[in-house]
């Protein structure tokens, strides 16, 4: 064997100088942690999570206690204050109707967030049930649900929502706050659930053949018990990630529908309605603060939920970082 070239020599320290240490010791008596606890450990180390948490907590406080942020009445308007400058208690001035811009932005969060939360809950509920049933039972049930989801998936969410809300507007033009919110929620959920169905179906197809499901069956668990207690909880990771991002998308969708004059009625204070009222100012290029304040609130809110979805995705799937 030839001698190593200069610079290629290998030096090994004596064993007594580098004693073995129990750095990789495993506590065999420790209780194994669940997937969700491990995900939480990774999640709380993520800067994205804490940034999104701050945004969402501030938004939640604004929705629950708007009087902490403003003492003005968002529905009170006076033409004498039209496009008035900022003053004490009115940091962004007034809009073209003489209403406080900041107060309308604070109170407008309630309608927009309500639509986003309820639409996400309904969509996730429908998609989880249909996807789990289709993936677990297969056969004709899988075929029917898959083809049905393909039909709805082929229709753009915003376009389908415009059609449904327009029909309901013709039938019941005068609606209260919650009825108007529910109409927008159902219109969005009807065309959004196929995405969750596909994700849930794929996850169930992967999980239902794992060993712990066979072990549960061997000790007497029924098919429904397996589906409810073992398969669905271990298939929710992609659904949770999509739901967090979808919440921000639904808030934008509500604003887009209201901007087009189809979503929530003009009598309801929302970010979309304020943006719709400000569109004439964009053309003139004057008093753009009327548009920028609700638009910024909308953008920051969506950013918070998108960052949360990204942080949750990395926590539930560490391989995603690679």
The 8 nearest C-alpha neighbors of each residue, nearest first, counted from 0:
[[1, 2, 3, 4, 8, 7, 9, 5],
 [2, 0, 3, 4, 8, 7, 5, 9],
 [1, 3, 4, 0, 8, 5, 7, 9],
 [4, 2, 7, 8, 1, 5, 6, 9],
 [3, 5, 7, 6, 2, 8, 1, 9],
 [6, 4, 7, 3, 8, 2, 9, 1],
 [5, 7, 8, 4, 3, 9, 10, 2],
 [8, 6, 4, 5, 3, 9, 2, 10],
 [7, 9, 6, 3, 10, 5, 4, 2],
 [10, 8, 7, 11, 6, 3, 12, 5],
 [9, 11, 12, 8, 13, 7, 6, 3],
 [12, 10, 13, 9, 14, 17, 8, 16],
 [11, 13, 14, 10, 16, 17, 15, 9],
 [14, 12, 16, 15, 11, 17, 18, 10],
 [13, 15, 17, 16, 18, 12, 19, 11],
 [14, 16, 13, 17, 18, 12, 19, 11],
 [15, 17, 14, 13, 18, 12, 19, 11],
 [18, 16, 14, 15, 19, 13, 12, 20],
 [19, 17, 15, 14, 16, 20, 13, 21],
 [20, 18, 17, 21, 14, 22, 15, 16],
 [19, 21, 22, 18, 23, 17, 24, 14],
 [22, 20, 24, 23, 19, 25, 18, 26],
 [21, 23, 20, 24, 19, 25, 18, 26],
 [24, 22, 21, 25, 20, 26, 19, 27],
 [23, 25, 21, 22, 26, 20, 27, 19],
 [26, 24, 27, 23, 29, 28, 21, 22],
 [25, 27, 28, 29, 24, 30, 23, 31],
 [26, 28, 29, 25, 30, 24, 31, 23],
 [27, 29, 26, 30, 25, 31, 24, 32],
 [30, 28, 26, 27, 31, 25, 32, 24],
 [29, 31, 32, 28, 27, 26, 33, 25],
 [32, 30, 29, 33, 28, 27, 34, 36],
 [33, 31, 36, 30, 37, 34, 35, 29],
 [32, 34, 36, 35, 37, 31, 38, 30],
 [33, 35, 37, 36, 38, 32, 315, 233],
 [34, 36, 38, 33, 37, 39, 315, 32],
 [37, 35, 39, 33, 38, 34, 32, 40],
 [36, 38, 40, 34, 39, 35, 33, 41],
 [37, 39, 35, 314, 41, 36, 315, 40],
 [38, 40, 42, 36, 41, 37, 43, 35],
 [41, 39, 37, 38, 42, 43, 36, 44],
 [40, 42, 38, 314, 39, 44, 43, 37],
 [43, 41, 39, 314, 45, 44, 40, 38],
 [42, 44, 45, 40, 41, 39, 48, 49],
 [45, 43, 42, 41, 46, 40, 48, 49],
 [44, 46, 42, 48, 47, 43, 310, 41],
 [47, 45, 49, 48, 50, 44, 43, 310],
 [48, 46, 50, 45, 49, 310, 306, 51],
 [47, 49, 51, 45, 46, 310, 50, 307],
 [48, 50, 52, 46, 51, 47, 53, 45],
 [51, 49, 47, 53, 52, 48, 46, 54],
 [50, 52, 303, 54, 48, 307, 49, 53],
 [53, 51, 49, 55, 50, 54, 56, 48],
 [52, 54, 56, 50, 51, 55, 57, 49],
 [55, 53, 51, 57, 52, 56, 303, 58],
 [54, 56, 58, 52, 57, 53, 59, 51],
 [57, 55, 59, 53, 58, 54, 52, 60],
 [58, 56, 60, 54, 55, 59, 61, 53],
 [57, 59, 55, 61, 56, 60, 54, 62],
 [60, 58, 56, 62, 61, 57, 55, 63],
 [61, 59, 63, 57, 62, 58, 64, 56],
 [60, 62, 65, 58, 64, 59, 63, 57],
 [63, 61, 109, 59, 60, 64, 65, 108],
 [62, 64, 60, 61, 59, 65, 109, 58],
 [65, 63, 61, 66, 60, 62, 67, 68],
 [66, 64, 61, 67, 68, 62, 105, 63],
 [65, 67, 69, 68, 64, 70, 61, 71],
 [68, 66, 65, 64, 69, 61, 70, 60],
 [69, 67, 66, 65, 61, 70, 105, 64],
 [70, 68, 66, 71, 67, 102, 65, 88],
 [69, 71, 66, 72, 68, 88, 67, 102],
 [72, 70, 69, 102, 73, 99, 88, 89],
 [71, 73, 75, 74, 102, 70, 99, 103],
 [74, 72, 103, 102, 75, 99, 71, 98],
 [75, 73, 72, 76, 98, 103, 268, 99],
 [74, 76, 72, 73, 98, 77, 99, 97],
 [77, 75, 98, 97, 96, 74, 78, 99],
 [76, 78, 97, 79, 80, 96, 98, 75],
 [79, 77, 97, 81, 80, 96, 76, 95],
 [78, 80, 77, 81, 97, 83, 96, 76],
 [81, 79, 97, 83, 78, 77, 82, 93],
 [80, 82, 97, 95, 78, 83, 96, 79],
 [83, 81, 93, 94, 95, 80, 97, 84],
 [82, 84, 80, 93, 81, 92, 85, 97],
 [85, 83, 92, 86, 82, 93, 91, 90],
 [86, 84, 92, 91, 90, 89, 83, 87],
 [85, 87, 89, 90, 88, 84, 92, 91],
 [86, 88, 89, 90, 85, 92, 91, 84],
 [87, 89, 90, 86, 69, 70, 71, 85],
 [88, 90, 86, 92, 87, 85, 91, 99],
 [91, 89, 85, 92, 86, 88, 87, 101],
 [92, 90, 85, 89, 100, 101, 93, 84],
 [91, 93, 85, 84, 83, 89, 90, 99],
 [92, 94, 99, 82, 83, 97, 98, 100],
 [93, 95, 82, 97, 96, 98, 289, 81],
 [94, 96, 81, 82, 97, 93, 98, 78],
 [97, 95, 94, 78, 81, 98, 76, 77],
 [96, 98, 81, 80, 77, 76, 78, 93],
 [99, 97, 76, 93, 94, 96, 75, 100],
 [98, 100, 93, 102, 101, 92, 73, 103],
 [101, 99, 93, 103, 102, 94, 91, 92],
 [100, 102, 104, 103, 99, 91, 105, 89],
 [101, 103, 73, 105, 104, 99, 100, 71],
 [104, 102, 73, 106, 100, 101, 105, 107],
 [103, 105, 107, 101, 102, 293, 106, 100],
 [106, 104, 102, 107, 103, 108, 101, 65],
 [105, 107, 103, 108, 104, 109, 102, 65],
 [269, 108, 106, 268, 104, 270, 109, 105],
 [107, 109, 111, 106, 110, 105, 112, 62],
 [108, 110, 62, 107, 112, 111, 106, 113],
 [111, 109, 113, 112, 108, 269, 107, 114],
 [112, 110, 108, 114, 113, 250, 109, 269],
 [111, 113, 115, 114, 109, 110, 108, 116],
 [114, 112, 110, 116, 115, 111, 109, 117],
 [113, 115, 111, 112, 117, 116, 184, 118],
 [114, 116, 250, 249, 112, 246, 118, 113],
 [117, 115, 119, 113, 118, 114, 112, 120],
 [118, 116, 120, 119, 114, 115, 113, 121],
 [117, 119, 184, 121, 115, 120, 116, 188],
 [118, 120, 122, 116, 117, 121, 246, 123],
 [121, 119, 117, 123, 122, 118, 124, 116],
 [122, 120, 124, 118, 119, 123, 117, 125],
 [121, 123, 192, 188, 119, 125, 124, 120],
 [124, 122, 126, 120, 121, 125, 127, 119],
 [123, 125, 121, 127, 122, 126, 120, 128],
 [126, 124, 122, 128, 123, 127, 129, 121],
 [125, 127, 196, 195, 192, 123, 129, 124],
 [128, 126, 130, 124, 125, 129, 123, 131],
 [127, 129, 131, 125, 130, 126, 132, 124],
 [130, 128, 132, 126, 131, 127, 196, 133],
 [131, 129, 196, 200, 199, 133, 127, 132],
 [130, 132, 134, 128, 133, 200, 129, 127],
 [133, 131, 129, 135, 130, 134, 136, 128],
 [134, 132, 141, 130, 137, 131, 135, 136],
 [133, 135, 200, 131, 204, 203, 137, 132],
 [134, 136, 132, 133, 137, 131, 203, 204],
 [137, 135, 133, 132, 134, 138, 140, 141],
 [138, 136, 141, 133, 134, 135, 140, 139],
 [137, 139, 141, 140, 142, 136, 133, 143],
 [138, 140, 142, 141, 143, 137, 144, 136],
 [141, 139, 143, 142, 138, 137, 133, 144],
 [140, 142, 133, 137, 144, 138, 139, 143],
 [141, 143, 139, 145, 140, 144, 146, 138],
 [144, 142, 140, 146, 145, 141, 147, 139],
 [143, 145, 147, 141, 146, 142, 148, 140],
 [146, 144, 148, 142, 147, 143, 141, 149],
 [145, 147, 149, 143, 148, 144, 142, 150],
 [148, 146, 144, 150, 149, 145, 143, 151],
 [147, 149, 193, 145, 151, 150, 146, 152],
 [150, 148, 152, 146, 147, 151, 153, 145],
 [151, 149, 147, 148, 153, 152, 146, 154],
 [150, 152, 148, 153, 154, 149, 190, 147],
 [151, 153, 149, 154, 150, 193, 148, 190],
 [152, 154, 151, 150, 149, 155, 148, 190],
 [153, 155, 152, 151, 156, 159, 190, 150],
 [156, 154, 158, 157, 159, 153, 152, 190],
 [157, 155, 190, 159, 158, 160, 191, 154],
 [156, 158, 160, 159, 155, 161, 252, 187],
 [157, 159, 161, 155, 160, 156, 162, 154],
 [160, 158, 162, 156, 161, 157, 155, 154],
 [159, 161, 186, 157, 163, 162, 158, 187],
 [160, 162, 158, 164, 159, 163, 165, 157],
 [161, 163, 165, 159, 160, 164, 166, 158],
 [164, 162, 160, 166, 165, 161, 186, 167],
 [163, 165, 167, 161, 166, 162, 160, 168],
 [166, 164, 168, 162, 163, 167, 161, 169],
 [165, 167, 163, 169, 164, 168, 162, 170],
 [166, 168, 170, 164, 169, 165, 171, 163],
 [169, 167, 172, 165, 171, 166, 170, 164],
 [168, 170, 166, 167, 171, 172, 165, 164],
 [169, 171, 167, 168, 172, 166, 165, 173],
 [170, 172, 168, 173, 169, 167, 174, 166],
 [173, 171, 168, 169, 170, 174, 167, 264],
 [174, 172, 171, 175, 168, 264, 179, 170],
 [175, 173, 179, 178, 172, 171, 176, 264],
 [174, 176, 178, 177, 179, 173, 180, 267],
 [177, 175, 179, 178, 180, 174, 267, 110],
 [176, 178, 180, 179, 175, 181, 174, 182],
 [177, 179, 181, 180, 175, 176, 174, 182],
 [180, 178, 182, 176, 177, 181, 174, 263],
 [179, 181, 177, 183, 178, 182, 114, 184],
 [182, 180, 184, 178, 183, 179, 185, 177],
 [181, 183, 179, 185, 184, 180, 186, 178],
 [184, 182, 186, 180, 181, 185, 187, 262],
 [185, 183, 118, 181, 187, 182, 186, 114],
 [186, 184, 188, 182, 187, 183, 189, 181],
 [185, 187, 160, 183, 184, 189, 188, 182],
 [188, 186, 184, 185, 189, 160, 190, 191],
 [187, 189, 122, 191, 185, 190, 186, 118],
 [190, 188, 186, 187, 191, 185, 192, 122],
 [189, 191, 156, 188, 151, 187, 192, 152],
 [192, 190, 188, 193, 189, 187, 156, 194],
 [191, 193, 122, 126, 195, 194, 188, 190],
 [194, 192, 196, 148, 195, 152, 191, 197],
 [195, 193, 197, 196, 192, 191, 198, 152],
 [194, 196, 126, 198, 192, 193, 197, 199],
 [197, 195, 130, 126, 193, 199, 194, 198],
 [198, 196, 200, 194, 195, 199, 193, 201],
 [197, 199, 195, 201, 200, 196, 202, 194],
 [200, 198, 130, 202, 196, 201, 197, 127],
 [199, 201, 130, 134, 197, 203, 202, 198],
 [200, 202, 204, 198, 199, 203, 197, 205],
 [201, 203, 199, 234, 205, 204, 200, 206],
 [204, 202, 206, 200, 205, 201, 134, 207],
 [205, 203, 201, 134, 202, 207, 206, 200],
 [204, 206, 202, 203, 207, 208, 201, 209],
 [205, 207, 203, 209, 208, 204, 230, 202],
 [206, 208, 209, 204, 203, 205, 230, 212],
 [209, 207, 206, 205, 210, 212, 204, 213],
 [210, 208, 206, 207, 212, 211, 213, 205],
 [209, 211, 213, 212, 214, 208, 207, 215],
 [210, 212, 214, 213, 209, 215, 229, 208],
 [211, 213, 215, 214, 210, 209, 216, 207],
 [214, 212, 216, 210, 211, 215, 217, 209],
 [213, 215, 211, 217, 212, 216, 210, 218],
 [216, 214, 212, 218, 217, 213, 220, 211],
 [215, 217, 220, 213, 219, 214, 218, 212],
 [216, 218, 214, 215, 219, 213, 220, 212],
 [219, 217, 215, 216, 220, 214, 213, 221],
 [218, 220, 216, 217, 221, 215, 214, 222],
 [221, 219, 216, 215, 224, 218, 225, 222],
 [222, 220, 224, 223, 225, 219, 216, 215],
 [223, 221, 225, 224, 226, 220, 216, 227],
 [222, 224, 226, 225, 221, 227, 220, 228],
 [225, 223, 221, 227, 226, 222, 228, 220],
 [226, 224, 222, 229, 223, 228, 227, 230],
 [225, 227, 230, 223, 224, 231, 229, 228],
 [228, 226, 224, 225, 231, 223, 229, 230],
 [229, 227, 225, 224, 226, 230, 232, 231],
 [230, 228, 225, 226, 232, 231, 227, 233],
 [229, 231, 226, 233, 232, 225, 207, 206],
 [230, 232, 234, 233, 227, 226, 229, 235],
 [233, 231, 234, 235, 230, 229, 228, 227],
 [232, 234, 230, 231, 235, 229, 206, 236],
 [235, 233, 231, 202, 232, 236, 203, 230],
 [234, 236, 238, 232, 237, 233, 239, 231],
 [235, 237, 239, 238, 234, 315, 240, 233],
 [238, 236, 240, 239, 235, 241, 198, 234],
 [237, 239, 235, 241, 236, 240, 242, 195],
 [240, 238, 242, 236, 241, 237, 235, 243],
 [239, 241, 237, 308, 238, 242, 243, 312],
 [242, 240, 238, 244, 239, 243, 245, 237],
 [241, 243, 245, 239, 244, 240, 238, 246],
 [244, 242, 308, 246, 245, 240, 241, 304],
 [243, 245, 305, 308, 241, 246, 242, 247],
 [246, 244, 248, 242, 247, 243, 241, 249],
 [247, 245, 115, 249, 248, 243, 244, 119],
 [246, 248, 301, 250, 245, 249, 304, 244],
 [247, 249, 245, 251, 246, 250, 252, 244],
 [248, 250, 252, 115, 246, 251, 247, 245],
 [251, 249, 115, 247, 253, 252, 248, 111],
 [250, 252, 254, 248, 249, 253, 255, 247],
 [253, 251, 249, 255, 254, 250, 256, 248],
 [254, 252, 256, 250, 255, 251, 257, 249],
 [271, 253, 255, 251, 257, 252, 256, 258],
 [254, 256, 258, 252, 253, 257, 251, 271],
 [257, 255, 262, 253, 259, 261, 258, 254],
 [256, 258, 262, 271, 260, 254, 259, 272],
 [259, 257, 275, 255, 271, 260, 256, 272],
 [258, 260, 256, 257, 261, 255, 275, 262],
 [259, 261, 257, 258, 262, 256, 275, 264],
 [262, 260, 256, 257, 259, 165, 263, 164],
 [263, 261, 257, 256, 260, 183, 253, 264],
 [262, 264, 257, 179, 265, 267, 261, 180],
 [265, 263, 266, 267, 262, 179, 257, 261],
 [264, 266, 267, 272, 263, 268, 260, 257],
 [265, 267, 264, 268, 263, 74, 272, 176],
 [268, 266, 265, 264, 269, 263, 176, 110],
 [267, 269, 107, 103, 266, 106, 272, 270],
 [270, 107, 268, 272, 271, 110, 111, 267],
 [269, 271, 273, 107, 272, 293, 254, 274],
 [254, 270, 272, 257, 258, 274, 269, 273],
 [271, 273, 275, 257, 269, 274, 270, 258],
 [272, 274, 276, 270, 275, 271, 277, 269],
 [275, 273, 277, 271, 276, 272, 290, 258],
 [274, 276, 258, 272, 273, 277, 278, 271],
 [275, 277, 273, 274, 278, 272, 279, 258],
 [276, 278, 274, 280, 275, 290, 279, 273],
 [277, 279, 281, 280, 275, 276, 274, 282],
 [280, 278, 281, 282, 277, 283, 276, 275],
 [281, 279, 283, 277, 278, 282, 285, 284],
 [282, 280, 284, 278, 279, 283, 287, 277],
 [283, 281, 280, 279, 284, 278, 285, 277],
 [282, 284, 280, 281, 285, 279, 286, 287],
 [283, 285, 281, 282, 280, 287, 286, 279],
 [284, 286, 287, 283, 280, 281, 282, 288],
 [287, 285, 288, 289, 280, 284, 82, 290],
 [286, 288, 289, 290, 285, 291, 280, 284],
 [289, 287, 291, 290, 286, 292, 91, 100],
 [290, 288, 287, 94, 291, 286, 292, 277],
 [291, 289, 288, 287, 277, 292, 274, 294],
 [290, 292, 288, 294, 295, 293, 289, 287],
 [291, 293, 295, 294, 290, 288, 289, 296],
 [294, 292, 296, 104, 295, 270, 291, 290],
 [295, 293, 291, 297, 296, 292, 290, 298],
 [296, 294, 298, 292, 297, 293, 291, 299],
 [295, 297, 293, 299, 294, 298, 300, 292],
 [296, 298, 294, 300, 295, 299, 293, 301],
 [297, 299, 295, 301, 300, 296, 302, 294],
 [298, 300, 302, 296, 301, 297, 295, 303],
 [301, 299, 303, 297, 302, 298, 296, 304],
 [300, 302, 247, 298, 304, 303, 299, 305],
 [301, 303, 299, 305, 300, 304, 306, 298],
 [302, 304, 51, 300, 306, 301, 305, 54],
 [303, 305, 307, 301, 306, 302, 247, 244],
 [304, 306, 308, 244, 302, 307, 303, 301],
 [307, 305, 309, 303, 308, 304, 51, 47],
 [308, 306, 304, 310, 305, 309, 51, 48],
 [307, 309, 243, 305, 311, 244, 240, 306],
 [308, 310, 306, 312, 307, 311, 305, 313],
 [309, 311, 307, 313, 48, 312, 308, 47],
 [312, 310, 314, 308, 313, 309, 307, 315],
 [313, 311, 309, 315, 310, 314, 240, 316],
 [312, 314, 316, 317, 310, 311, 315, 319],
 [315, 313, 38, 311, 42, 41, 312, 316],
 [314, 316, 312, 38, 313, 311, 317, 236],
 [315, 317, 313, 318, 314, 319, 312, 320],
 [318, 316, 313, 319, 314, 320, 315, 312],
 [319, 317, 320, 316, 321, 313, 315, 314],
 [318, 320, 317, 321, 316, 313, 312, 315],
 [321, 319, 318, 317, 313, 316, 312, 314],
 [320, 319, 318, 317, 313, 316, 312, 314]]
